[in-house]
Amino acid sequence: METKDFQKMLDGQAQQIERYMGVLKEDFESQLKGVADAVVMTRDVLEKRLDTHTEMIGNLMEDMAVVKSDVSNLKEDMAVVKSDVSNLMEDMAIVKADVASLTEDMAVVKSDVGDIKDEIKRKVDYEEFVSLKTKFEKAMA
């Protein structure tokens, strides 16, 4: 084979390779465009989700601020309740002592009432007195 024939053959193969490379390039570019479109769509979806999540996190932060404030208020209220309970316990101790004293006093009153009843029983009742007075007046007359 001569160099001209060889050169022609090489030129023909070079053209075929160029055409094949062009087809490969077009195929690669179309597939790359599909991938690029998918990446753009995925990015848009992720941005929307990120915006939604950012908004949700902002709402949660506001809610947590309210919860923290409420917990702080509850702590203050519980301190007041503890103080009130302590005061009530002290007052209850005084009331218990007073009830014990009153119980003792009532025992004394019961005893005194019993004594008074006994003394009254020994004394004459009014009807008996009137009857005795009438008898005495008849006896004196």
C-alpha positions in Angstrom: 0.0 0.0 0.0 1.1 3.3 -0.8 1.3 6.3 1.3 -1.5 8.0 -0.6 -3.8 5.0 -0.2 -2.7 4.7 3.4 -3.4 8.4 3.9 -6.9 8.1 2.3 -7.7 5.2 4.5 -6.5 7.1 7.6 -8.6 10.1 6.5 -11.7 7.9 6.1 -11.2 6.4 9.5 -10.6 9.8 11.0 -13.9 11.0 9.5 -15.7 8.0 10.9 -14.1 8.5 14.3 -15.1 12.2 14.1 -18.7 11.3 13.3 -18.7 8.7 16.0 -17.3 11.2 18.5 -19.9 13.7 17.4 -22.7 11.2 18.1 -21.1 10.4 21.5 -20.9 14.1 22.2 -24.5 14.7 21.4 -25.6 11.6 23.4 -23.5 12.7 26.4 -24.8 16.3 26.2 -28.5 15.1 26.1 -27.9 12.8 29.1 -26.0 15.6 30.9 -28.9 18.0 30.2 -31.3 15.4 31.8 -29.0 15.1 34.8 -28.8 18.9 35.0 -32.6 19.3 34.9 -32.9 16.7 37.6 -30.4 18.5 39.7 -32.3 21.8 39.2 -35.6 20.2 40.2 -34.0 18.6 43.2 -32.4 21.9 44.2 -35.8 23.7 43.9 -37.5 21.0 46.1 -34.7 21.2 48.7 -35.0 25.0 48.8 -38.7 24.8 49.4 -38.2 22.2 52.1 -35.4 24.3 53.6 -37.7 27.4 53.6 -40.5 25.4 55.3 -38.1 23.9 57.9 -36.6 27.3 58.6 -40.1 28.7 59.2 -40.9 25.7 61.4 -37.7 26.2 63.4 -38.6 29.9 63.8 -42.0 29.0 65.1 -40.5 26.5 67.5 -38.1 29.0 68.8 -41.0 31.4 69.5 -42.9 28.7 71.2 -39.9 27.7 73.3 -39.5 31.3 74.4 -43.2 31.2 75.6 -42.6 27.9 77.3 -39.5 29.2 79.1 -41.5 32.3 80.2 -44.3 30.1 81.5 -41.9 27.8 83.4 -40.3 30.9 85.0 -43.7 32.1 86.0 -44.6 28.7 87.4 -41.4 28.6 89.4 -42.3 32.0 90.9 -45.8 30.8 91.7 -44.5 27.6 93.3 -42.2 29.7 95.6 -45.3 31.6 96.7 -47.3 28.3 97.2 -44.4 26.8 99.2 -44.4 29.9 101.4 -48.2 29.8 101.8 -48.0 26.1 102.7 -45.3 26.8 105.3 -47.5 29.5 106.8 -50.5 27.2 106.8 -48.5 24.5 108.5 -47.5 26.9 111.3 -51.1 28.1 111.6 -52.2 24.5 111.7 -49.8 23.7 114.6 -51.3 26.6 116.5 -54.9 25.4 115.7 -53.9 21.9 117.0 -52.6 23.4 120.2 -55.8 25.4 120.6 -58.0 22.4 119.9 -56.0 20.4 122.5 -56.5 23.3 125.0 -60.2 23.4 124.2 -60.5 19.7 124.6 -59.1 20.0 128.1 -61.4 22.9 128.8 -64.4 21.0 127.6 -63.5 18.1 129.9 -63.5 20.6 132.8 -66.8 22.1 131.6 -68.3 18.6 131.4 -67.1 17.9 134.9 -68.5 21.2 136.2 -71.9 20.6 134.4 -72.0 17.1 136.1 -71.3 18.8 139.5 -74.0 21.4 138.8 -76.5 18.6 137.9 -75.7 16.8 141.1 -76.2 20.0 143.1 -79.5 20.8 141.3 -80.7 17.3 142.0 -80.1 17.9 145.7 -82.1 21.1 145.6 -85.8 21.2 145.6 -87.5 21.9 142.3 -90.1 24.8 142.0 -93.2 22.7 142.1 -92.0 20.9 145.2 -91.2 24.3 146.7 -94.7 25.6 146.0 -96.2 22.4 147.5 -94.0 22.7 150.6 -94.8 26.4 150.9 -98.5 25.6 150.8 -98.1 22.9 153.4 -96.0 25.2 155.6 -98.6 28.0 155.3 -101.4 25.5 156.3 -99.3 24.2 159.1 -98.7 27.8 160.4 -102.2 28.8 160.1 
